[in-house]
Every structure is written in structure tokens, then in C-alpha cells.
Amino acid sequence: MSISKFLVVIFCVMFFVGCPSFKTTNTNYNKIQKDMTQQQVRSILGNPISISVPEGSSGKIENWHYRTVSKKFLITFTDGKVSARSAMD
């Protein structure tokens, strides 16, 4: 396999599997406000890379995880609405 074909394959894998959403930016993260619905957050940031439910929360709390090249974002929902958000380098 030539180096150019190899690079194309690597790019495609990274693009479709491991790259964050193009909507996930610092600017869009700053638009997220308390009491927004999951649908509103998804329309601003796109789909999260993962969703976790803390033990014992009975599904009332969900943590949505996002990332950019340089930052990770965590959006916490309680009863389907944003209750907290945090950004980490």
C-alpha cells in the first residue's frame, strides 16, 4: 500500500470514529445554559462521545461527555435538563 493510500485510510478512520463533532467548540459550549433540554444541547454541541449514568441515580442523572482537540466538556443533566457543566484542559 502506498503512503498516500495509507494516510487516506488513517484520515477516514480518525474522521468517522475518533474525532469530535464539528459542533463541539468552545463557543458552542459557552452557549449551554442551566435548564436547557437534552435536545437543545444536542442541537448546539452535536452527539456526545459518551453518556454515563452515576450509580444510584436511578437514571435521573446523565453525564454527557464531549471533547475537542484541546478540551473535554462534561454536561450533567438532572431529570432531562442541564444542571451543571464543566470544561477541562
C-alpha positions in Angstrom: 0.0 0.0 0.0 1.4 3.4 -0.9 1.9 6.0 1.7 -0.8 8.3 0.3 -3.4 5.5 0.4 -2.3 4.7 3.9 -2.8 8.3 5.0 -6.2 8.5 3.4 -7.3 5.3 5.3 -5.9 6.7 8.6 -7.7 10.1 8.0 -11.0 8.3 7.3 -10.8 6.2 10.4 -10.0 9.2 12.6 -12.7 11.3 11.0 -15.5 8.8 11.3 -14.6 7.1 14.5 -12.3 9.1 16.8 -12.9 12.8 16.0 -15.1 15.1 18.0 -18.2 16.7 16.4 -17.6 19.9 14.4 -20.2 21.4 16.5 -18.2 20.8 19.7 -16.4 24.1 20.1 -15.6 26.5 23.0 -18.0 29.0 21.5 -20.8 26.5 21.4 -20.0 25.1 24.8 -20.4 28.6 26.2 -24.0 28.7 24.8 -25.0 25.9 27.1 -27.1 27.2 30.0 -28.8 25.7 33.0 -32.2 24.1 32.4 -31.6 23.5 28.7 -33.1 20.3 27.5 -31.1 17.4 26.0 -32.5 18.2 22.6 -31.3 21.8 22.9 -27.8 20.7 23.9 -27.6 18.2 21.2 -28.6 20.8 18.6 -25.8 23.1 19.8 -23.0 20.6 20.5 -24.0 17.5 18.5 -24.0 14.0 19.8 -21.8 13.3 22.8 -18.9 10.9 22.5 -20.3 9.0 25.5 -23.0 9.1 28.1 -22.6 7.9 31.7 -25.2 7.4 34.4 -23.8 7.7 38.0 -24.5 4.6 40.2 -27.6 5.1 42.4 -29.0 7.9 40.3 -31.9 5.7 39.0 -31.4 7.2 35.6 -32.3 10.7 36.8 -28.8 12.0 36.2 -26.8 11.7 33.0 -23.4 12.9 32.2 -22.7 13.7 28.5 -19.1 13.8 27.5 -17.7 15.9 24.7 -14.2 16.8 23.5 -12.3 19.0 21.2 -8.6 18.6 20.3 -7.6 20.5 23.4 -10.6 20.3 25.8 -13.1 18.0 27.4 -16.6 19.1 28.3 -19.0 17.5 30.7 -22.7 18.4 30.6 -24.7 17.0 33.5 -28.5 16.5 33.2 -30.9 16.0 36.0 -34.4 15.0 35.0 -33.5 15.8 31.4 -32.3 19.4 31.9 -28.8 20.8 32.3 -27.9 21.1 36.0 -24.1 21.6 35.6 -21.4 21.9 33.1 -17.6 21.8 33.3 -14.6 22.2 30.9 -11.2 20.6 31.4 -8.0 21.1 29.6 
